[in-house]
Amino acid sequence: MFKLVTIATKESEVFLRKKAKEVSDPGSITRAFVSEMKKTMIAANGIGLAANQIGEECKMFVAVHAGKFYTLINPEIIKSSAEEEEAEEGCLSVPMIYGPVKRAAKVIIQGTDMRGKVVKIKAVGLLARIFQHEIDHLNGKLFIDRAASLYRVDGEVKA
Ligand code: ZN
């Protein structure tokens, strides 16, 4: 399992705010690495985890929604709906802080899968939100930059 990088220190926040590096060879992302990322995400009760959140600068993330796992390498949003939805978000890298974030209700993302194949995924609702949150991470952006307001919840950490 990996150790999560959080904004706890100035240094780690600077790291999280760096853009991740394009993966030139998708084959360099091993199944063992992806499996450890999934384990780390699940153990932390997360629904998405970008590689820079575990200290790797490569452009990839894992996510889970409705029992389905997603692993996307070099993901990009290629289309966003004009329609937006506001919902509460939290982040494994920003423990105990939550806030409402407006995001596109629907997106189409494109990336490469573990076999090096280009995939396009059309996502709505929570899955569209997860994808936007994770791609933000890879661009060095945190949800606290987008939230209309923030509040602290002491106790159980969930997102
Ligand atoms: Zn996050």
Backbone and ligand atoms as CSV (ligand in chain L), in Angstrom:
chain,resi,resn,atom,element,x,y,z
A,1,MET,N,N,0.831,-1.201,0.000
A,1,MET,CA,C,0.000,0.000,0.000
A,1,MET,C,C,0.870,1.257,0.000
A,2,PHE,N,N,0.352,2.305,-0.605
A,2,PHE,CA,C,1.119,3.555,-0.688
A,2,PHE,C,C,0.712,4.526,0.418
A,3,LYS,N,N,1.612,5.447,0.691
A,3,LYS,CA,C,1.321,6.489,1.661
A,3,LYS,C,C,0.693,7.650,0.881
A,4,LEU,N,N,-0.388,8.188,1.416
A,4,LEU,CA,C,-1.058,9.301,0.735
A,4,LEU,C,C,-0.313,10.615,0.959
A,5,VAL,N,N,-0.222,11.392,-0.107
A,5,VAL,CA,C,0.360,12.729,-0.006
A,5,VAL,C,C,-0.794,13.687,0.288
A,6,THR,N,N,-0.683,14.430,1.366
A,6,THR,CA,C,-1.750,15.383,1.713
A,6,THR,C,C,-1.172,16.796,1.760
A,7,ILE,N,N,-2.057,17.761,1.933
A,7,ILE,CA,C,-1.588,19.150,1.993
A,7,ILE,C,C,-1.079,19.516,3.388
A,8,ALA,N,N,-0.799,18.494,4.197
A,8,ALA,CA,C,-0.374,18.712,5.580
A,8,ALA,C,C,0.856,19.617,5.708
A,9,THR,N,N,1.774,19.505,4.753
A,9,THR,CA,C,2.952,20.380,4.812
A,9,THR,C,C,3.016,21.230,3.533
A,10,LYS,N,N,3.727,22.333,3.624
A,10,LYS,CA,C,3.881,23.250,2.484
A,10,LYS,C,C,4.500,22.483,1.307
A,11,GLU,N,N,5.521,21.666,1.633
A,11,GLU,CA,C,6.244,20.901,0.625
A,11,GLU,C,C,5.316,19.931,-0.127
A,12,SER,N,N,4.474,19.215,0.625
A,12,SER,CA,C,3.595,18.253,-0.030
A,12,SER,C,C,2.494,18.968,-0.815
A,13,GLU,N,N,2.086,20.139,-0.344
A,13,GLU,CA,C,1.080,20.887,-1.113
A,13,GLU,C,C,1.688,21.374,-2.429
A,14,VAL,N,N,2.925,21.827,-2.392
A,14,VAL,CA,C,3.610,22.266,-3.620
A,14,VAL,C,C,3.681,21.090,-4.608
A,15,PHE,N,N,3.969,19.886,-4.080
A,15,PHE,CA,C,4.042,18.697,-4.942
A,15,PHE,C,C,2.685,18.415,-5.587
A,16,LEU,N,N,1.625,18.469,-4.784
A,16,LEU,CA,C,0.279,18.189,-5.304
A,16,LEU,C,C,-0.156,19.220,-6.345
A,17,ARG,N,N,0.428,20.403,-6.272
A,17,ARG,CA,C,0.051,21.457,-7.202
A,17,ARG,C,C,0.901,21.483,-8.468
A,18,LYS,N,N,1.752,20.460,-8.610
A,18,LYS,CA,C,2.548,20.330,-9.841
A,18,LYS,C,C,1.761,19.498,-10.840
A,19,LYS,N,N,1.940,19.809,-12.110
A,19,LYS,CA,C,1.304,19.022,-13.160
A,19,LYS,C,C,1.991,17.663,-13.279
A,20,ALA,N,N,1.202,16.606,-13.401
A,20,ALA,CA,C,1.786,15.269,-13.569
A,20,ALA,C,C,2.377,15.144,-14.970
A,21,LYS,N,N,3.322,14.220,-15.121
A,21,LYS,CA,C,3.996,14.044,-16.414
A,21,LYS,C,C,3.282,13.008,-17.280
A,22,GLU,N,N,3.135,13.346,-18.546
A,22,GLU,CA,C,2.576,12.440,-19.542
A,22,GLU,C,C,3.333,11.105,-19.489
A,23,VAL,N,N,2.600,9.997,-19.563
A,23,VAL,CA,C,3.234,8.674,-19.566
A,23,VAL,C,C,3.558,8.323,-21.020
A,24,SER,N,N,4.848,8.265,-21.356
A,24,SER,CA,C,5.198,8.021,-22.763
A,24,SER,C,C,5.008,6.556,-23.132
A,25,ASP,N,N,5.204,5.663,-22.169
A,25,ASP,CA,C,5.006,4.241,-22.438
A,25,ASP,C,C,3.983,3.672,-21.455
A,26,PRO,N,N,2.721,3.510,-21.891
A,26,PRO,CA,C,1.696,2.991,-20.979
A,26,PRO,C,C,2.073,1.635,-20.385
A,27,GLY,N,N,2.932,0.885,-21.092
A,27,GLY,CA,C,3.387,-0.415,-20.608
A,27,GLY,C,C,4.243,-0.312,-19.345
A,28,SER,N,N,4.726,0.917,-19.055
A,28,SER,CA,C,5.544,1.111,-17.853
A,28,SER,C,C,4.689,1.140,-16.583
A,29,ILE,N,N,3.376,1.287,-16.751
A,29,ILE,CA,C,2.469,1.244,-15.602
A,29,ILE,C,C,2.131,-0.235,-15.373
A,30,THR,N,N,2.684,-0.808,-14.334
A,30,THR,CA,C,2.505,-2.239,-14.125
A,30,THR,C,C,1.195,-2.557,-13.408
A,31,ARG,N,N,0.744,-3.794,-13.585
A,31,ARG,CA,C,-0.473,-4.258,-12.903
A,31,ARG,C,C,-0.297,-4.200,-11.388
A,32,ALA,N,N,0.914,-4.505,-10.925
A,32,ALA,CA,C,1.188,-4.475,-9.482
A,32,ALA,C,C,1.023,-3.055,-8.943
A,33,PHE,N,N,1.478,-2.075,-9.713
A,33,PHE,CA,C,1.350,-0.676,-9.298
A,33,PHE,C,C,-0.124,-0.268,-9.225
A,34,VAL,N,N,-0.872,-0.628,-10.255
A,34,VAL,CA,C,-2.304,-0.289,-10.297
A,34,VAL,C,C,-3.039,-0.978,-9.147
A,35,SER,N,N,-2.689,-2.220,-8.898
A,35,SER,CA,C,-3.331,-2.970,-7.830
A,35,SER,C,C,-3.055,-2.326,-6.463
A,36,GLU,N,N,-1.836,-1.839,-6.253
A,36,GLU,CA,C,-1.504,-1.141,-5.003
A,36,GLU,C,C,-2.263,0.178,-4.888
A,37,MET,N,N,-2.439,0.852,-6.022
A,37,MET,CA,C,-3.202,2.109,-5.997
A,37,MET,C,C,-4.652,1.850,-5.605
A,38,LYS,N,N,-5.221,0.789,-6.170
A,38,LYS,CA,C,-6.612,0.437,-5.838
A,38,LYS,C,C,-6.739,0.099,-4.360
A,39,LYS,N,N,-5.803,-0.678,-3.861
A,39,LYS,CA,C,-5.820,-1.064,-2.443
A,39,LYS,C,C,-5.747,0.176,-1.561
A,40,THR,N,N,-4.864,1.100,-1.940
A,40,THR,CA,C,-4.684,2.334,-1.160
A,40,THR,C,C,-5.975,3.151,-1.159
A,41,MET,N,N,-6.604,3.248,-2.336
A,41,MET,CA,C,-7.858,4.011,-2.469
A,41,MET,C,C,-8.959,3.381,-1.609
A,42,ILE,N,N,-9.105,2.078,-1.698
A,42,ILE,CA,C,-10.167,1.385,-0.962
A,42,ILE,C,C,-9.941,1.479,0.549
A,43,ALA,N,N,-8.697,1.274,0.967
A,43,ALA,CA,C,-8.380,1.324,2.400
A,43,ALA,C,C,-8.703,2.692,2.988
A,44,ALA,N,N,-8.599,3.735,2.149
A,44,ALA,CA,C,-8.856,5.097,2.628
A,44,ALA,C,C,-10.315,5.496,2.397
A,45,ASN,N,N,-11.151,4.551,1.966
A,45,ASN,CA,C,-12.555,4.829,1.645
A,45,ASN,C,C,-12.700,5.843,0.520
A,46,GLY,N,N,-11.757,5.818,-0.407
A,46,GLY,CA,C,-11.805,6.762,-1.526
A,46,GLY,C,C,-12.523,6.167,-2.720
A,47,ILE,N,N,-12.912,7.037,-3.667
A,47,ILE,CA,C,-13.564,6.574,-4.893
A,47,ILE,C,C,-12.739,6.954,-6.119
A,48,GLY,N,N,-11.629,7.615,-5.875
A,48,GLY,CA,C,-10.719,7.956,-6.962
A,48,GLY,C,C,-9.365,8.282,-6.362
A,49,LEU,N,N,-8.305,8.018,-7.124
A,49,LEU,CA,C,-6.956,8.321,-6.634
A,49,LEU,C,C,-6.045,8.588,-7.828
A,50,ALA,N,N,-5.447,9.762,-7.822
A,50,ALA,CA,C,-4.515,10.124,-8.892
A,50,ALA,C,C,-3.101,9.767,-8.438
A,51,ALA,N,N,-2.231,9.437,-9.401
A,51,ALA,CA,C,-0.884,8.972,-9.060
A,51,ALA,C,C,-0.099,9.993,-8.238
A,52,ASN,N,N,-0.310,11.286,-8.500
A,52,ASN,CA,C,0.470,12.261,-7.701
A,52,ASN,C,C,0.021,12.286,-6.244
A,53,GLN,N,N,-1.146,11.717,-5.941
A,53,GLN,CA,C,-1.584,11.642,-4.545
A,53,GLN,C,C,-0.824,10.583,-3.752
A,54,ILE,N,N,-0.077,9.738,-4.459
A,54,ILE,CA,C,0.770,8.774,-3.762
A,54,ILE,C,C,2.241,9.058,-4.064
A,55,GLY,N,N,2.511,10.268,-4.550
A,55,GLY,CA,C,3.892,10.698,-4.734
A,55,GLY,C,C,4.512,10.364,-6.075
A,56,GLU,N,N,3.691,9.889,-7.037
A,56,GLU,CA,C,4.208,9.589,-8.381
A,56,GLU,C,C,3.743,10.682,-9.324
A,57,GLU,N,N,4.675,11.201,-10.119
A,57,GLU,CA,C,4.301,12.317,-10.982
A,57,GLU,C,C,3.658,11.906,-12.300
A,58,CYS,N,N,3.389,10.617,-12.489
A,58,CYS,CA,C,2.859,10.191,-13.778
A,58,CYS,C,C,1.360,10.474,-13.896
A,59,LYS,N,N,0.965,10.714,-15.152
A,59,LYS,CA,C,-0.410,11.118,-15.438
A,59,LYS,C,C,-1.323,9.888,-15.559
A,60,MET,N,N,-1.843,9.436,-14.439
A,60,MET,CA,C,-2.806,8.334,-14.461
A,60,MET,C,C,-3.614,8.353,-13.169
A,61,PHE,N,N,-4.801,7.752,-13.236
A,61,PHE,CA,C,-5.604,7.633,-12.017
A,61,PHE,C,C,-6.366,6.325,-11.996
A,62,VAL,N,N,-6.819,5.954,-10.820
A,62,VAL,CA,C,-7.757,4.841,-10.676
A,62,VAL,C,C,-9.022,5.421,-10.041
A,63,ALA,N,N,-10.142,4.766,-10.312
A,63,ALA,CA,C,-11.415,5.203,-9.736
A,63,ALA,C,C,-12.328,4.000,-9.625
A,64,VAL,N,N,-13.331,4.119,-8.781
A,64,VAL,CA,C,-14.322,3.060,-8.672
A,64,VAL,C,C,-15.695,3.714,-8.597
A,65,HIS,N,N,-16.628,3.127,-9.364
A,65,HIS,CA,C,-17.998,3.633,-9.340
A,65,HIS,C,C,-18.936,2.498,-9.702
A,66,ALA,N,N,-19.961,2.317,-8.902
A,66,ALA,CA,C,-20.962,1.270,-9.129
A,66,ALA,C,C,-20.300,-0.101,-9.321
A,67,GLY,N,N,-19.279,-0.377,-8.526
A,67,GLY,CA,C,-18.628,-1.678,-8.566
A,67,GLY,C,C,-17.663,-1.883,-9.718
A,68,LYS,N,N,-17.470,-0.830,-10.533
A,68,LYS,CA,C,-16.576,-0.967,-11.679
A,68,LYS,C,C,-15.305,-0.140,-11.438
A,69,PHE,N,N,-14.164,-0.750,-11.723
A,69,PHE,CA,C,-12.888,-0.057,-11.572
A,69,PHE,C,C,-12.444,0.566,-12.890
A,70,TYR,N,N,-11.862,1.723,-12.783
A,70,TYR,CA,C,-11.337,2.412,-13.961
A,70,TYR,C,C,-9.861,2.704,-13.729
A,71,THR,N,N,-9.052,2.449,-14.749
A,71,THR,CA,C,-7.636,2.829,-14.715
A,71,THR,C,C,-7.382,3.569,-16.016
A,72,LEU,N,N,-7.079,4.833,-15.917
A,72,LEU,CA,C,-6.863,5.629,-17.118
A,72,LEU,C,C,-5.475,6.260,-17.105
A,73,ILE,N,N,-4.773,6.065,-18.209
A,73,ILE,CA,C,-3.435,6.634,-18.371
A,73,ILE,C,C,-3.541,7.806,-19.343
A,74,ASN,N,N,-2.873,8.895,-19.034
A,74,ASN,CA,C,-2.923,10.134,-19.835
A,74,ASN,C,C,-4.355,10.591,-20.124
A,75,PRO,N,N,-5.211,10.634,-19.106
A,75,PRO,CA,C,-6.605,11.017,-19.352
A,75,PRO,C,C,-6.758,12.518,-19.633
A,76,GLU,N,N,-7.699,12.825,-20.505
A,76,GLU,CA,C,-8.021,14.216,-20.852
A,76,GLU,C,C,-9.529,14.317,-20.968
A,77,ILE,N,N,-10.056,15.471,-20.631
A,77,ILE,CA,C,-11.480,15.710,-20.886
A,77,ILE,C,C,-11.563,16.223,-22.309
A,78,ILE,N,N,-12.317,15.519,-23.145
A,78,ILE,CA,C,-12.403,16.001,-24.530
A,78,ILE,C,C,-13.715,16.733,-24.792
A,79,LYS,N,N,-14.698,16.552,-23.891
A,79,LYS,CA,C,-15.951,17.285,-24.040
A,79,LYS,C,C,-16.616,17.421,-22.676
A,80,SER,N,N,-17.115,18.615,-22.365
A,80,SER,CA,C,-17.857,18.837,-21.115
A,80,SER,C,C,-19.195,19.467,-21.459
A,81,SER,N,N,-20.233,19.091,-20.744
A,81,SER,CA,C,-21.543,19.698,-20.972
A,81,SER,C,C,-21.541,21.108,-20.401
A,82,ALA,N,N,-22.363,21.963,-20.982
A,82,ALA,CA,C,-22.506,23.324,-20.454
A,82,ALA,C,C,-23.279,23.243,-19.139
A,83,GLU,N,N,-24.149,22.256,-19.054
A,83,GLU,CA,C,-24.937,22.056,-17.837
A,83,GLU,C,C,-24.023,21.657,-16.684
A,84,GLU,N,N,-24.206,22.327,-15.542
A,84,GLU,CA,C,-23.388,22.015,-14.375
A,84,GLU,C,C,-24.249,21.484,-13.234
A,85,GLU,N,N,-23.582,20.780,-12.337
A,85,GLU,CA,C,-24.250,20.278,-11.138
A,85,GLU,C,C,-23.361,20.611,-9.956
A,86,GLU,N,N,-23.987,20.934,-8.840
A,86,GLU,CA,C,-23.197,21.210,-7.642
A,86,GLU,C,C,-23.365,20.040,-6.677
A,87,ALA,N,N,-22.273,19.576,-6.120
A,87,ALA,CA,C,-22.341,18.508,-5.116
A,87,ALA,C,C,-21.156,18.625,-4.180
A,88,GLU,N,N,-21.317,17.992,-3.061
A,88,GLU,CA,C,-20.299,18.001,-2.028
A,88,GLU,C,C,-19.089,17.166,-2.445
A,89,GLU,N,N,-17.894,17.678,-2.191
A,89,GLU,CA,C,-16.699,16.876,-2.457
A,89,GLU,C,C,-15.772,16.886,-1.262
A,90,GLY,N,N,-14.964,15.865,-1.205
A,90,GLY,CA,C,-13.884,15.788,-0.248
A,90,GLY,C,C,-12.715,15.223,-1.022
A,91,CYS,N,N,-11.577,15.066,-0.365
A,91,CYS,CA,C,-10.398,14.600,-1.085
A,91,CYS,C,C,-9.454,13.905,-0.112
A,92,LEU,N,N,-8.892,12.786,-0.551
A,92,LEU,CA,C,-7.962,12.043,0.300
A,92,LEU,C,C,-6.711,12.869,0.628
A,93,SER,N,N,-6.429,13.858,-0.219
A,93,SER,CA,C,-5.250,14.693,0.025
A,93,SER,C,C,-5.563,15.922,0.870
A,94,VAL,N,N,-6.847,16.116,1.168
A,94,VAL,CA,C,-7.271,17.269,1.977
A,94,VAL,C,C,-8.181,16.732,3.087
A,95,PRO,N,N,-7.606,16.020,4.044
A,95,PRO,CA,C,-8.417,15.329,5.045
A,95,PRO,C,C,-9.351,16.257,5.826
A,96,MET,N,N,-10.556,15.762,6.045
A,96,MET,CA,C,-11.566,16.396,6.896
A,96,MET,C,C,-12.192,17.666,6.343
A,97,ILE,N,N,-11.807,18.077,5.136
A,97,ILE,CA,C,-12.373,19.302,4.560
A,97,ILE,C,C,-13.347,18.916,3.439
A,98,TYR,N,N,-14.497,19.543,3.440
A,98,TYR,CA,C,-15.529,19.274,2.437
A,98,TYR,C,C,-16.081,20.590,1.933
A,99,GLY,N,N,-16.732,20.512,0.775
A,99,GLY,CA,C,-17.365,21.722,0.275
A,99,GLY,C,C,-18.077,21.460,-1.032
A,100,PRO,N,N,-19.049,22.311,-1.375
A,100,PRO,CA,C,-19.795,22.154,-2.615
A,100,PRO,C,C,-18.990,22.645,-3.821
A,101,VAL,N,N,-18.956,21.813,-4.861
A,101,VAL,CA,C,-18.214,22.158,-6.074
A,101,VAL,C,C,-19.122,21.997,-7.286
A,102,LYS,N,N,-19.139,23.031,-8.129
A,102,LYS,CA,C,-19.892,22.976,-9.380
A,102,LYS,C,C,-19.020,22.339,-10.443
A,103,ARG,N,N,-19.580,21.352,-11.130
A,103,ARG,CA,C,-18.819,20.706,-12.212
A,103,ARG,C,C,-19.768,20.411,-13.367
A,104,ALA,N,N,-19.182,20.142,-14.534
A,104,ALA,CA,C,-19.983,19.751,-15.689
A,104,ALA,C,C,-20.757,18.481,-15.336
A,105,ALA,N,N,-22.023,18.448,-15.732
A,105,ALA,CA,C,-22.868,17.295,-15.416
A,105,ALA,C,C,-22.463,16.057,-16.219
A,106,LYS,N,N,-21.928,16.298,-17.418
A,106,LYS,CA,C,-21.512,15.185,-18.283
A,106,LYS,C,C,-20.160,15.510,-18.893
A,107,VAL,N,N,-19.337,14.496,-18.999
A,107,VAL,CA,C,-18.055,14.681,-19.698
A,107,VAL,C,C,-17.747,13.463,-20.561
A,108,ILE,N,N,-16.913,13.692,-21.547
A,108,ILE,CA,C,-16.337,12.564,-22.280
A,108,ILE,C,C,-14.836,12.675,-22.041
A,109,ILE,N,N,-14.259,11.595,-21.540
A,109,ILE,CA,C,-12.817,11.618,-21.331
A,109,ILE,C,C,-12.166,10.608,-22.269
A,110,GLN,N,N,-10.906,10.873,-22.552
A,110,GLN,CA,C,-10.146,9.955,-23.392
A,110,GLN,C,C,-8.821,9.672,-22.713
A,111,GLY,N,N,-8.395,8.435,-22.768
A,111,GLY,CA,C,-7.119,8.063,-22.184
A,111,GLY,C,C,-6.679,6.742,-22.775
A,112,THR,N,N,-5.679,6.158,-22.137
A,112,THR,CA,C,-5.167,4.872,-22.600
A,112,THR,C,C,-5.407,3.860,-21.492
A,113,ASP,N,N,-5.788,2.651,-21.866
A,113,ASP,CA,C,-5.991,1.630,-20.837
A,113,ASP,C,C,-4.696,0.850,-20.609
A,114,MET,N,N,-4.773,-0.141,-19.732
A,114,MET,CA,C,-3.589,-0.914,-19.360
A,114,MET,C,C,-2.982,-1.689,-20.526
A,115,ARG,N,N,-3.773,-1.926,-21.576
A,115,ARG,CA,C,-3.238,-2.648,-22.725
A,115,ARG,C,C,-2.693,-1.705,-23.800
A,116,GLY,N,N,-2.715,-0.403,-23.464
A,116,GLY,CA,C,-2.198,0.569,-24.420
A,116,GLY,C,C,-3.212,0.989,-25.464
A,117,LYS,N,N,-4.473,0.611,-25.227
A,117,LYS,CA,C,-5.543,0.947,-26.179
A,117,LYS,C,C,-6.171,2.282,-25.805
A,118,VAL,N,N,-6.467,3.103,-26.814
A,118,VAL,CA,C,-7.130,4.391,-26.546
A,118,VAL,C,C,-8.598,4.122,-26.234
A,119,VAL,N,N,-9.058,4.681,-25.117
A,119,VAL,CA,C,-10.470,4.491,-24.742
A,119,VAL,C,C,-11.128,5.850,-24.521
A,120,LYS,N,N,-12.412,5.882,-24.852
A,120,LYS,CA,C,-13.220,7.076,-24.595
A,120,LYS,C,C,-14.329,6.648,-23.659
A,121,ILE,N,N,-14.584,7.423,-22.621
A,121,ILE,CA,C,-15.668,7.092,-21.692
A,121,ILE,C,C,-16.576,8.298,-21.549
A,122,LYS,N,N,-17.874,8.045,-21.745
A,122,LYS,CA,C,-18.876,9.076,-21.547
A,122,LYS,C,C,-19.395,8.882,-20.127
A,123,ALA,N,N,-19.315,9.915,-19.292
A,123,ALA,CA,C,-19.727,9.762,-17.901
A,123,ALA,C,C,-20.712,10.844,-17.495
A,124,VAL,N,N,-21.650,10.467,-16.653
A,124,VAL,CA,C,-22.624,11.421,-16.114
A,124,VAL,C,C,-22.626,11.321,-14.594
A,125,GLY,N,N,-23.180,12.346,-13.957
A,125,GLY,CA,C,-23.377,12.319,-12.508
A,125,GLY,C,C,-22.094,12.144,-11.729
A,126,LEU,N,N,-22.130,11.258,-10.739
A,126,LEU,CA,C,-20.987,11.088,-9.837
A,126,LEU,C,C,-19.725,10.647,-10.587
A,127,LEU,N,N,-19.881,9.761,-11.575
A,127,LEU,CA,C,-18.690,9.300,-12.302
A,127,LEU,C,C,-18.038,10.468,-13.049
A,128,ALA,N,N,-18.855,11.336,-13.641
A,128,ALA,CA,C,-18.328,12.520,-14.340
A,128,ALA,C,C,-17.586,13.407,-13.337
A,129,ARG,N,N,-18.113,13.508,-12.126
A,129,ARG,CA,C,-17.485,14.313,-11.068
A,129,ARG,C,C,-16.143,13.704,-10.645
A,130,ILE,N,N,-16.123,12.391,-10.461
A,130,ILE,CA,C,-14.868,11.714,-10.075
A,130,ILE,C,C,-13.798,11.965,-11.138
A,131,PHE,N,N,-14.168,11.770,-12.402
A,131,PHE,CA,C,-13.202,11.961,-13.488
A,131,PHE,C,C,-12.663,13.398,-13.495
A,132,GLN,N,N,-13.536,14.373,-13.323
A,132,GLN,CA,C,-13.089,15.779,-13.333
A,132,GLN,C,C,-12.180,16.070,-12.137
A,133,HIS,N,N,-12.536,15.508,-10.977
A,133,HIS,CA,C,-11.729,15.706,-9.765
A,133,HIS,C,C,-10.330,15.101,-9.959
A,134,GLU,N,N,-10.261,13.894,-10.531
A,134,GLU,CA,C,-8.960,13.221,-10.715
A,134,GLU,C,C,-8.121,13.903,-11.794
A,135,ILE,N,N,-8.750,14.317,-12.872
A,135,ILE,CA,C,-7.996,15.000,-13.939
A,135,ILE,C,C,-7.501,16.350,-13.418
A,136,ASP,N,N,-8.276,17.002,-12.568
A,136,ASP,CA,C,-7.813,18.221,-11.892
A,136,ASP,C,C,-6.517,17.929,-11.123
A,137,HIS,N,N,-6.507,16.823,-10.364
A,137,HIS,CA,C,-5.300,16.461,-9.606
A,137,HIS,C,C,-4.095,16.404,-10.531
A,138,LEU,N,N,-4.276,15.747,-11.685
A,138,LEU,CA,C,-3.153,15.557,-12.611
A,138,LEU,C,C,-2.704,16.877,-13.229
A,139,ASN,N,N,-3.584,17.879,-13.155
A,139,ASN,CA,C,-3.226,19.222,-13.628
A,139,ASN,C,C,-2.785,20.116,-12.468
A,140,GLY,N,N,-2.601,19.510,-11.307
A,140,GLY,CA,C,-2.137,20.266,-10.143
A,140,GLY,C,C,-3.206,21.108,-9.470
A,141,LYS,N,N,-4.450,20.750,-9.715
A,141,LYS,CA,C,-5.558,21.524,-9.139
A,141,LYS,C,C,-6.299,20.721,-8.069
A,142,LEU,N,N,-6.694,21.400,-6.987
A,142,LEU,CA,C,-7.402,20.737,-5.888
A,142,LEU,C,C,-8.839,21.244,-5.797
A,143,PHE,N,N,-9.723,20.409,-5.252
A,143,PHE,CA,C,-11.142,20.808,-5.207
A,143,PHE,C,C,-11.354,22.047,-4.339
A,144,ILE,N,N,-10.446,22.284,-3.392
A,144,ILE,CA,C,-10.600,23.454,-2.519
A,144,ILE,C,C,-10.436,24.761,-3.314
A,145,ASP,N,N,-9.837,24.670,-4.508
A,145,ASP,CA,C,-9.705,25.848,-5.371
A,145,ASP,C,C,-11.030,26.168,-6.055
A,146,ARG,N,N,-11.873,25.150,-6.174
A,146,ARG,CA,C,-13.133,25.312,-6.910
A,146,ARG,C,C,-14.354,25.414,-6.007
A,147,ALA,N,N,-14.213,25.004,-4.746
A,147,ALA,CA,C,-15.365,24.956,-3.849
A,147,ALA,C,C,-15.876,26.359,-3.533
A,148,ALA,N,N,-17.204,26.486,-3.492
A,148,ALA,CA,C,-17.829,27.773,-3.182
A,148,ALA,C,C,-17.592,28.121,-1.716
A,149,SER,N,N,-17.522,27.094,-0.873
A,149,SER,CA,C,-17.237,27.286,0.548
A,149,SER,C,C,-16.641,25.994,1.063
A,150,LEU,N,N,-16.033,26.045,2.212
A,150,LEU,CA,C,-15.402,24.846,2.775
A,150,LEU,C,C,-15.767,24.723,4.237
A,151,TYR,N,N,-15.896,23.498,4.690
A,151,TYR,CA,C,-16.078,23.305,6.120
A,151,TYR,C,C,-15.308,22.086,6.560
A,152,ARG,N,N,-15.054,22.028,7.843
A,152,ARG,CA,C,-14.263,20.963,8.400
A,152,ARG,C,C,-15.173,19.986,9.141
A,153,VAL,N,N,-14.961,18.706,8.916
A,153,VAL,CA,C,-15.703,17.682,9.647
A,153,VAL,C,C,-14.690,16.854,10.420
A,154,ASP,N,N,-14.774,16.881,11.702
A,154,ASP,CA,C,-13.858,16.068,12.494
A,154,ASP,C,C,-14.492,14.709,12.686
A,155,GLY,N,N,-13.692,13.681,12.536
A,155,GLY,CA,C,-14.210,12.331,12.677
A,155,GLY,C,C,-13.898,11.535,11.451
A,156,GLU,N,N,-14.865,10.807,10.953
A,156,GLU,CA,C,-14.673,9.909,9.831
A,156,GLU,C,C,-14.319,10.644,8.549
A,157,VAL,N,N,-13.286,10.135,7.871
A,157,VAL,CA,C,-12.888,10.704,6.592
A,157,VAL,C,C,-13.418,9.804,5.496
A,158,LYS,N,N,-14.127,10.349,4.552
A,158,LYS,CA,C,-14.751,9.482,3.556
A,158,LYS,C,C,-14.385,9.636,2.100
A,159,ALA,N,N,-14.107,10.794,1.595
A,159,ALA,CA,C,-13.995,10.884,0.142
A,159,ALA,C,C,-12.581,10.706,-0.374
L,1,ZN,ZN,ZN,-8.798,14.409,-4.498
